[in-house]
Amino acid sequence: MARILMVASEGLPFIKSGGLADVVGSLPQELVNKGHEVRVVMPMYLKIAQKFHEEMQLEAQYSVSISYREVPVNVWSTMRKNVKFYFIEHQGYFERDGLYGYVDDGERFAYFQKAVLELLNQLNYFPEIIHCHDWHTGMLPAMCKEGHSFDERYRNIRFVYTIHNLAFQGNFGPEMLDSCLGLDYRIFDNGNVRYDGGISFMKSGILYADKVTTVSPTYAKEILTPQYGEHMEMVLNMRKYDLWGITNGIDIEMWNPMTDPDVPYHYNKVNVKKEKKENKMALQKELGLKVDPDVMLVGVVSRLTWQKGFYLMMEKLSEICGMPIQLAVLGSGESSIEDKMRQLEDGNKGKIAFYRGYNDSLAHRIYAASDLFLMPSLFEPCGISQLISMRYGTLPLVRETGGLGDTVTPYNEFDKTGNGFSFANYNSDEMIQVMHNAIDVYYNRPEDWKILVRNAMNTDVSWEKSAETYCQLYAQLHP
Ligand code: GLC
């Protein structure tokens, strides 16, 4: 049993921009169920303040020094399923329309991390383990070990650093070390935090944490290579004996087609075929697609970025349009991809629907109504959507990379095994070939399709096994 503080830049049900929020919103509860005491801390973004402020209590008020001035910190809290969530409030830094992508991101998250470290002192709450997630929290181990080593309460803390996405590294100019982070240039000069002439929050997290994890065993291996290492592979190789790959799970209570309040027709393994058709017709009406319960509906719920493999789809748009399928796409991201999707929808009314933006409720209905879920990622640390799809009896079609390869077993027509479809190389011809194969099974071998759907719904996508692995990891640090 350990006291664990998770530090992250987003988490459900409060705020989400990507899969990180799903993990931060569900792993803590699982660890509590296993006997740990878990708290979470994140910034108070505008959307959180607007929606949740009423239920929060003020926990602490203090200040931290940023750019040689004292900046105030208010910390608020609320409970969710036996987990205490803290929110670091600063209107100027966090109460903006978006979460990231601002010129002062380095300063904002330096402030956040400083405020978190001082919060421990303010509350006299010293966890045994601080579990940091992604670059926004990558400086915490260094700040603690270099800046607070004289203080036994801080010195005893052990750090886990989890990489959800190596492509975002938090690399900034070196001057930030002194002005915002309050750290000595010595750790720039000796190379500990230096990266490409500046400093890197990601690198620092990898080097200073006691254990480093990422979100699937395959991605843990891939990032040691130049192909997937995002120029961090040398640093990661230095820590490879402390690097664990632990596959994400999902909250199977929230993601349950039998009870999901956003889904009109509930189902389980027994009535999935019939009720999925009802859900399909309802969604076709909702999105302006031609109502046809028998057509194969392909769903996509995703950030529209290069990472997710949209360039493969762009290469084959005319072929995809010619397939006997309908396509429902939900997401937002790079404007070139959004524009293409919009054009595609305009040119294929009734066959292709594109909803630009983030709509959680609609996402649930797309998972429930679709037959196939398309996720041809260029790289994928874990991927959450393929797990949700399987839980909803929607077969994922993925590229075998990172967590996608670890969680999706391709259809084998001889022994009728598999819970989806997959292809190996980042190549649009391979993707199209596998799509044709999936379409063929759907229309011409419905018995096989049925078996695959059952296999998918029988796949264990819960946190159970992975939460146990995190417990083993924590136990190594806090025996
Ligand atoms: C990031 C990764 C995704 C992973 C998620 C949660 O969004 O891109 O693969 O599932 O983090 O760990």
Boltz pocket constraint, residues with backbone or C-beta under 6 A from the ligand:
constraints:
  - pocket:
      binder: B
      contacts: [[A, 18], [A, 19], [A, 20], [A, 23], [A, 163], [A, 164], [A, 165], [A, 215], [A, 248], [A, 379], [A, 380], [A, 381], [A, 382], [A, 383], [A, 384], [A, 403]]
      max_distance: 6.0
